[in-house]
Amino acid sequence: MSEQAARRTAVAPSRREFLKRSAAALSATSLAIGQSAHAAGSDVLKIGLIGCGGRGTGAAKNALDADPNVELAALADVFADRVGRSLKLLGAEYGERVKVPQDRQFVGFDAYQKLIASGVDVVLLATPPAFRPLHMRAAVEAGKHVFAEKSFATDGTAQRSMMESVELAKKKGLAIRSGLCFRFHPPHQEAFQRIHDGAIGDVLSIYVVRIGGSWGKYGLLEATGGQRPEGQSDLEWQLRNWYNFFWLSGGYMMDLGLHQVDEIAWIQREIPPVKCVASGGRQIPEYGNIYDHYDATFEYADGLLAVFKIRGWSGCHSEFRLEIAGSKGRCSLTWSDATIRGATEWAYKGRPRAMHQIEHDELFRALRAGNPPNDGDSMLKSNQMALMARESAHTGEQVTWEMATNSQQNLMPANLDWNMKLDVPPLTIPGITKFI
């Protein structure tokens, strides 16, 4: 047994203690977590994965690596082939800790409901973001702890639904761990803590840039030249290539961009900006209807400006960088380095550690200790900031925090059906497309 595994085993109370502590934290009307008590004689915590693509399979791997007494008990996806592929990959690596018989391999639009009802303790949500509010609400209502990959809501209507689920999770004492993994990136954690402790004085400005190649690895239709396979319906075609379609992914700003918007929010101690002005567009013709670059400026009540640039263009200059200027110095960060210059001199010297893994390590350690973490408020404030930036770029309007709070936008098509006609709307046009 590795030193890390031995340490976790030494401090990890049994599943019985975990369930007892969780149940004790609930109100008298919120005892759903006790539904898992049928297995209370076991030390094992059961996880279920909803959304069996690459990121979902990776999240399941992170959860299994986080705690030696975790087992994968159920899988759900709208596509059977993705369930099978995920099961094969995870089974080959984790063997007997993957206990997903045929009757716990759920397929279809109701697969999430069946998984949640299958006796799992923790649900991992990793479908395309359009479905996150629906799945979050069902998991929380059933008394399940949740890991939710970003993004969390693709429009204002979905944002408010998620806010309601977060409040319900608080009342029930349930964990919500967000997939905003930079919050668990050691160089950024230590640098931001020093900023909050006054190492650079008052923060005066924030500049963040994330520019790199296109994200073809997400299955963006290159293999077929954008052509749909024969016999594939509108809905299946879009679901299998979800990243390209605005209603499913929320776009580039809501996916990769949300990580760095979250870092701005983190630096600012979750105080929301007053307004945002942004631009963006589609420089390189591709498939679907999302932008491939954005440039956003957030303005705060005290006048501070936070500038964020993101783009996905292959064959161009790439850069990942944060520059935070303060009254007593400056903090600079990259993927793996962090420095402070000025009144305080400091450089990060820690070992590289995988932030995707750390977020799960800390989640399961907290669950075992009976202290379910809830990242809901911070993740949704960051999500709303990203929505502000996206909608400012798409409409050409200045978007305030109040406007975003009251947005009536709803991108989700009604009554999804495999045979429905589902046209792809054209790209938004600033100055013509209106804020909703």
N, C-alpha and C positions, 0 to 999 in steps of 0.2 A: 504494500500500500504506500502511495506517495505521502510525503510529509504534509502536503496540502489536504489530501483526502483524510489522512489520520486526524488532522486538526479539526476538520469539519465533523468527522464522526464523533470525536470526543466532546464536542459542544452541542451536538444535535439531539434535542429531545425526541422522543418517539412521536409517531403519527398521532397516538392517543393524546399525548400532551399538547401537540400542535392543535388538534381539533378542539380539545378542552379549552385551551387559551383563546382560540378564535371565537368559540361559542360564547365564552364569558364576556367578550367585548361587545356582543350584539345586544340590541335592545330586545324587549320581550316580543316585539312584533317582527323581529328579524332573525329568526333562528334557522334560516335555510342552510347555513353551513353545517348544521348537525345532520343533514341528509347523508353525509359521507361517513357517519359513525358506524355503519355496518362493517367497516374494515378496521375498526379502531384497535383491534388486537395486533395490527401490523405496524411496523415502523415506516412503511413505504408511503410516500405521497404520490398520488396519481396525477399525471398531466395529460391534457388533451390538446391537440393541435388543430386549429381551424385555419386552413389555407396552407396547402402542402407544396408550395413553390420553393424556390431556392432560399429565400429569407425565412420562410416558415420552418423549413427543414433545419436551417442554421439555428433558429431560435430553440427548436427542440433539442438540438445537440448541446447548445449552451445550458439549457435547463438540466439535462442529464449529467453534464460535466460539473454543474454547480453543487450537487449533493448526491452522495453515493446511495442514498435511500429514496431516490426519485425513479419512477418508472413511467414509460410512455404507455398509456392505456387505451387511447382512441385517436383516430385521425378522421378529418372531414375536409372535403373539397367538392366543388361542383363537378370536377372531372375525375373519373376513376383512374385514369393513367397517372395522374399526379399523386393520388393516394398510394398507388402501387410503387411508384418510383421512390417516394419519400420513405415508405416502409422498407423497401429493399436497402436503401442507403443506410438508414438508421439501424436496421436489424443486423447488417453486416458489421457495424462498428460496436454496437452495444449488446448484441446477443440476447440473453434472457431478460435483460432489463426493458426490452421492447416486447410488450405483451398486448398485441393488437390482433385478436382473432378476427375472422371474417365478419362476425356480427358486431364488431366495433370499428369497422371501416365504412364510414358513412359518405354517401355520394348524393349530390343534388342541392337544390336551393334550400331544402329543409335540413340538410346534413348538420348544420350548426346546432339546431334544436336537439337532434338526436344525440349528438356528442355531449352537450351540456347535461342531458338527462342520463348519461351513461355511468355516473358515479365518480367522475373525476373531481379532483380537489382544486386544480389550477388550470385555467384555460389560456392558451397562447393564441392571440389573434393576429393573423398575418395574411389575410386576404387583401385584394385591392382595397384601398382606403374607402371607396364608396360604401362598402358594407360595414365599416367599423362601428358606426353608431348603433346599427341594428344588432350586431353581435355583442357589443358591449352591454347594451340594455338587457339582452336575454341572459347573459352570464351573471350580471350583477343581481338581477331579479331572482336568479336561482341560487344566489349565495356563493358564487365562485370567485376565488381570487383570479386576477387577470394580469397577463403581460400583453400590452397593446403596442404593436409596431406602429411607427409613424407612417403617413400622417393620420390625424384623428378625425378630421371632418373636412369635406371638400367644398363646403359652402356654409352660409350663415344658418340655414335651417338645421343642418347636421351638427353644427357647432353647439346650438342650444340644446339639442337632444343629448349630446355628450356631456354638457354641463349638468343636466338633470341626472344622468347616470353617475357622474362623479359624486354628486351630493348624496345620492342613494347609497353608494358604496361607503361613504363616510358614516352614514347612519348605521350601516350593517357591520362596520369594522372590517371591511374587505380591502385587500391590497389592489392597487392599480399601479403597475410599474410600466412606465412609458419606454418606448424604444429610442428615445433621444439620448443616444449612448455617449455623446461628448460630455454629458454630466458626470460620466464615470471614467473619463480619460485623465489619468494621473497628471500629466503636465498642465492641462487646462484647469483641473481641480486646484492644484497647488497655486498656480498663478492667480486665478480668480480669488482665491481665499486671501492671498496677499494684497490684491487690489482692494478687497472689502475691508482689510485691516489697515488700509491707509498707506500702502507702500509707494503709491504714485500720487498721493494726495487726492484732490477732487478730480473725478473723471471729467475731461473736457470734450473729448471726441472719440468716436469709435469707427474704425475702418475695417471691413471684412471683405475678403475676396476669395472666391472658390471658382476657378476657371480651369477647364480640362477638356478631355475628349468627349465625343458623343457616347451616349449610354446604350449602344447597340446590344450589350450583353443582356439587356432586359427582354430580349426577344422582340425587337422592334421591326419585325417583318422583313429584314434584309434578305433572309434566306429565300424568300419567294418574290423578291422585288416588289413587295407591297401587294401581291396578288393573293386573293383568298383561295384556299384549297377548295376544289369542287365539292359541293354538297354541304359546305359549312355555312350555318346561318349567320345573320348579322350579329346576333348576340354572342354566339360562340366565338366568332372571329375577333370581336372586340375584347371579350373576356380573356382569350388566350394571348392577346397582345395589349393587355390593359394599360400599360404605361403610356402608350401613344394616345389614349383617348381621355379627353378632359373630364368627362363625367366620372370616370373610374379612378383616375390617379390624382385629379386635382391639379396636375401639371408639375413642371420642373421645380417651381418655387415651393410647392407643398411637399415635394419628396426630398431631394437632396438639400434644397434651400432651407428647409425647416430646421435642419441641424444648426446651421449658422445663425439663423434668426433666433433660435433658442439661446445661442451663446450671447447674443446682444441682450436678450431679456435677462439672462443669468447675471451678466455684468451689472445690469441696471437693477438688480434685486427685485425683479418681477414688476417694477413700476411700469405701467403701459405708456407707450408714446401717445402724444396728442393727435398726431396726423402722420400721413405718409404720402410722398409723391414718388412715383416709379415709372419706368419705361421698360419696354421689352419687345420681343417679336420673334419671328422665325427667319433666321438668316439663311439656313441651309435647308432646302426643300427635303422633306422626309415624308413620313406617313402619319395619318391621324390628324389631330387638331390641337396640339400643344405647342407652346413657345419653346425656344431653345436657349433664350437668354433673358435676364432681368437685371435691372439696376435700380435699387430702391434707397431712398433717404427717409429715415424715421426722425421725427422731431419731437423732443420732449418738452415738458412744461417749463423747465429751467433754461431752455434754449439749446441744450446739447443736441448735436446731430450725429446719427449713426448711419453710416453708408455701407450698403451691402451690394456686391456684384457677383453674379453667377452666370456661367454659360457652359454649354456643352458642344464645342466645335473641335473636331479632329484635325490634326495637322497644324494646330496653332499653339501659341505660348500657353503653358499651364502654370498655375500658381495657387497655393493655399496659404493664406496669411491673415493674421489679425494684428492690428496696431491700435493700442489703447493709449491715448495721450492724457496725461494728468498734470495737475499743477506742480507736482514735485518729481515727475519722471515719466517714463514711457515703458509699456509692456509690449513685447513682440512675441508672437506665437506662430509656429508652423505645425505640421503633422506631429512631430515628435519632440520639438524643442520649445522652450519658453525662457525668456530673459526679461529682467527689469533693469533699467538704467536710470540714473538720476540720484536722488537723495539716498535711495536704497539700491545696492548692486546685488543681483541674484541671478542664478541660472539653474534650470531644472537638471538634476543629475540622477534621477531615478531610472530603474530598469523599464524597458518596454513591456507593457501589459495590455492585453486585448480588452478594449472597453466593452465590446459586446458580451464578453464573458463576465466581466466584473459586475455589470448590471444584474445579471442572473445570480451570481454568487451572493451579492448583498440582498437580493430579494428573498432567496430561500433561507439565508441565515436569519433574516428578520422574521420570516414566517415561523421558523423553528423556535424563535425566542418569544413568539406571541405578540409581535409588534408589526402588524401588516403596514407597509409603507403605502402612501397614496400620493402619486405624482400628478394627480388630476388637475389641480389648479394651475400649476406652472406649465404643464404641457399644453393646456388649452389657451392660456394667455399667449404663448408662443405661436400656437396654431392660428390665433386670431391676428397676430401681427403679420404672419405670412399671407393670410387671406387679404389683409389690407394692402400689402404690397402687390399681390397678384392682381387684385381688382383695380388698383390704381393704374397699373401698367396696361391692363386690358381695356379700360374705359378712357384713359387719359385724364381722369378726375383726381383731385386731391381727396383722399379718403381718410376720414377721421375715425378715432376709436369708437365714437358714438355711432357713426354710420355703419361700421362693421358689426357692432353689437346688435343693431336693429335690422341688419340685412335680411331680406326675404328670399334671397337666391336659393333655388332648389334644383340641383343638377340631376338628381336620381330619376330615371324613367319610371313611370308607373306600371305596375303589373307586369313584371318581367316574365317573359315566356320565350322558350327556345325558338319558336317560329315567328316571333313578332318582327315587324319591320322597324328597324332602328337605324335611321340615317345618321351620318356623321355631320354635325354642324360645321360650318366653315370657321376658320380662325376668327377670333374677335378682332375688331378694328377700333383702336383708340379714336375718340371723337365721334364715333357712330354707335358703338356698343355702349349701352347705358348701365349705370350702376343700379342694382336691384336690392 
